[in-house]
């Protein structure tokens, strides 16, 4: 099957995508790091980015090793500096506008930056947690992440809970840590309910989240993929965009207003 990305110009694909959005009754959006690069946040595979300069510290290492916790917090401290002043871009704002219109019912994200909420989305399912809070792994006490970063140098990059002396960790899902069951159930529900599924900025290589678009497709939803690189399930998408997410979403929203 020849994909529309191969047979249509950018303008034709935008027009077709706008038509699908206009006709849709229930839209689910699925976003990854690629939607936030337009806000100055490097994605997982960007050369020279935070993730490229630090090795992955697994959840199991974090629990067992003081050195691993210090290494982890060094990386997170640098990432926090990158995230704290980031603002939503036009792609985030487009999804917020679609929610306000009543078309976008669910927004499932792999991102931890909170920019969807800043843009105005309220029904956000965060599969990998949030970098805006920190949690004690023993007693569950929560802190704003900024409060923890303000004191990690004093704690030699290994902050401990002031209630139980437990390990403090950002409220994100680390490699080797179990995915949140409730959020995964909600994401699968949204995939099964929608008639249009819009994927933005994910390589769809991390399971089990990567299987969610396929579930939507099997239930009859049409798929729009917006991602600069190929994904393992590009063949499922009715429309493929390899262009920048901000450019694509801005063009689709503009076309819908014509």
N, C-alpha and C positions, 0 to 999 in steps of 0.2 A: 504493500500500500504506500503510495506517495504521500508524504505528509504535507500539510499546507505550508509549513515552513520552507519547503523546497519548491513549491509551485506558485507562491504568492509573494508579492512585494511586502515591505513593512507596512505600508499604508493599507493594503488589502487585508493583511492579517489583523491590523488594528480595527478596521471596520468590522471584520467578522467577529472579533473578540467582543467588541462593543455590542454587537447584535446578540451574542450569547448572553452577555450580562443583562441586557434589557429584557430578554425573554425568560431569564431564570427566575424561579420562585424561591429557591433556597440555595444560597451560595455558602460553601465552606472554603476558607482560605487556609493555606499551609505555608508558613514562611521559615526560611533559614537565614544564615548569616549574610547571604547576598543582598537581602533587602536593606541591611544596615550599613553596607559599605558606603552608600551615598551619604551617610551621616558621619563618615570619618572613622568608622569602627572596622578594623581589619578582620577578615574572615579566618577560619581555621587554617586554611591552606595558603594564605597570602605570604609571599616571600618577604622576610624582614619584619613581619608582624610579631606580636607577642607570642602567639602559639608557635611560630617558627623558631623563636630564639630560646624557648624553654622546652624541656622534655615533659611528657605527660606523667604526672604523679597519680597513680591509681588510688582509689578509695582505700584499698587494703594497705597500701604503703602509708597513706596518711594516718591510718589508725595505729600502725605498728612502729613507725620510725619518726623520731624527733627530727632527724636531718631531712626527711621527706616533707614533714610539715613546714619546716623553715623554707625549703625550696619552693613548695607550693605557694606559700604566702608571699614570697618575693615576686612570683609570677602574677599573683592576684593583685598585689599592690600596684604593679605596673599597669595591669589591665584596668584597674579602678581609675587610674589617672586618665586613661583613654576614654572610659565610659562616662565619667561623672559630668562632663560638659556637653555630651552629645545631644543633639536635638533631632526630632523626627524629620524625615524628608518627605518629598511629595508622594512617594510610594506608600509610606505609612499613612499619610493624610488621605490618600485615595481609599484605602481600606476603611478608615474611620468614616469617610463620606458614604461608602457603600453600606456600612452598618446603620448609619443614620437614616438612609433611604429605606431600610427594612429588608434589603435583599441579602446582605451578609449576615448570616445567623451565627456562624461559628468562626473563630480565628484560632487556629492551632499553630503554635510557634515552637521552634527549637531554640529560639534566642533567649538570652538571659538579661537583656539590656533594658527592658521595660519601656521601650520607645513606642510600642503599640498603645499602651495605656496613656502615655504622654500625648499621643496624637488624638486620642478620644475614643478608642475602642474599649468597650466594657466587658464583652464576653470573650476573654482571652484565656486560652488553655495553654499553660506553660509546661511543656513536656520535660524540659531540662531545668526547671526551677527558675529562681530569680537571683540575680547578683545584687539586688537592692537590700537584701536582708542577710544577716548571719544568724546561725543557730548553734546552740550547744548540743553536741551529739549525745550527751548523757541526759540532761534534764529538759531539753527542748526550749530553753529560754531564747527569745529572739532579740536582736538588736538591729537598728539601721546600719547598713554596711559602712556608712561614713564614720560612725562612732568607733567601729572596730579598727578601720584603717588609721584613724587618728592616733591610736595607741599601740599599733603593732610594733613600731620601732622600739618603744619602751619595753615591750614584752619579747624583744629579740625575735620578732617575726613568728612567734608562736603564742598567740593570745589564748588565755584560759578563762573559763567562766567564773564570774565573781560570786556565783551562787554555790556551785558544786565542784569547781576546779576542773570541769570537763573540757574536752577539746572544742574549740569554736571553729566553725567552717561556714563559708558562704552557703546560702540555702539553694545551691545548685546541685545538679546530678553529675557526679564525677564518673570517670571511666571506672568500671568495675562495680559501680553502685546500682542498685535496683531502680528501675524506672518507677515513677509514682503510679500506682494502680488506678486510682480514681481518674487522674488526668488521661491516662491511656484509654480507659473505658469511655470517657467523654469524647475523646478524639475519634475513636472508632464509631461511636454513635453518630457523630457529625458527618463522617465519611459515608455512612449508610443512608443518611437522610437527604443528602444534597442532590440537586440535579445539575449543578455546575461546581467544579472543584478547580480552584486557582492556586497553583503552586508557584511561589516566588522565592528564588534565591537559595535553593537547597540542592546539594549534589545527590540526595536520596541514597546515601551509602551507609547510613548508620541505622541499624535495626534496633528495635522493632518499628521505629517511627517511619522508616522508609517504605514500609508496606502499606501505609495508609492510603496514598493515592490509588493504588491498585484495588483496594476495597471499594472505593468510590466508583471506579470504572466498572467493576464487576456488577455493581448494582444499577448501572445504566447512566451514571453521571458523565457529562462531557468534561474533558480536562483541558485546561490551558496551562502550559508550562512556560515560566519566565526564568531562565537561568543561563548564564554565560557559557557554561560547560555542559557536556552531555551527561545524562543520567541513565541509570540502568533501565528505566521504563519510559524513555522518550517515545517509543512506538505506541504507547497508549494515548498520548495527547492528541487532541484534535488540532490544536494550534501550538506551535513551538516558537518561542522568542529567545534568541541568543543575545539580544540587545540588553542594555542597562535597564534595571528594574524601574528606576525613576522615570526614564524616558518612556518606557512602555506604558506604565500605569498612568502617567500624565496624559499620554496620547489617547488612551482608551477613555479616560474620564472626559477629556475634551470632546471626543467624538460623540459621546453619549449626550452631550449638551447641545449638539447641533440640531 
